[in-house]
């Protein structure tokens, strides 16, 4: 059987991730129009994977909007959108914490502890990209331990939708230290296999995150 379909799927994924990262890191600015022909020329691909990537970005992350007769435009994030994302995350992350309590292994807990120690060693606002990678790995362990592929997909999508905000909150004094403390509390709850406590702590963690993000965006 030909491996062309596999190569095409890989190409789609590369285009999708490239555009997503550029939006999240501000290389594509809010309100900017994303021209399919320009992106396909730059990435040396046909227009089809670019079109499909843009459609997927709108449906899965909400980072862009597809406007009739205008095309793809980077969404201008708002306070209301940020609150909406986190209202949903609080509920789903709480559910994930409950499911994780029944499944998480000691090895996974040790890895979460190691990742949190690495986060603690960062020099605060100067290591935003390193924090992003470590934080994603930390929370991915929780998501994967739910053993629910549908829930994992929803949580990853919501994480991507809120990533662009997190860079600003790290600049606020004390935020990184608080994240480390909250992560320790989450790990302790999982070690006790206390589903109710884990849900409460994780819920509080995301409520606290939203408060810091709103504070950061007010000060921008």
Secondary structure, 3 states (H helix, E strand, C coil): CCCHHHHHHHHHHHHHHHHHHHHHCCCCCCCCEECHHHHHHHHCCCHHHHHHHHHHHHHHCCCEEEECCCEEEECCCCHHHHHHHHHHHHHHHHHHHHHHHCCCCHHHHHHHHHHHHHHHCCCHHHHHHHHHHHHHHHHHHHHHCCCCHHHHHHHHHHHHHHHHHHHHHCCCCCHHHHHHHHHHHHHHHHHHCCHHHHHHHHHHHHHHHHHHHHHHHHHC
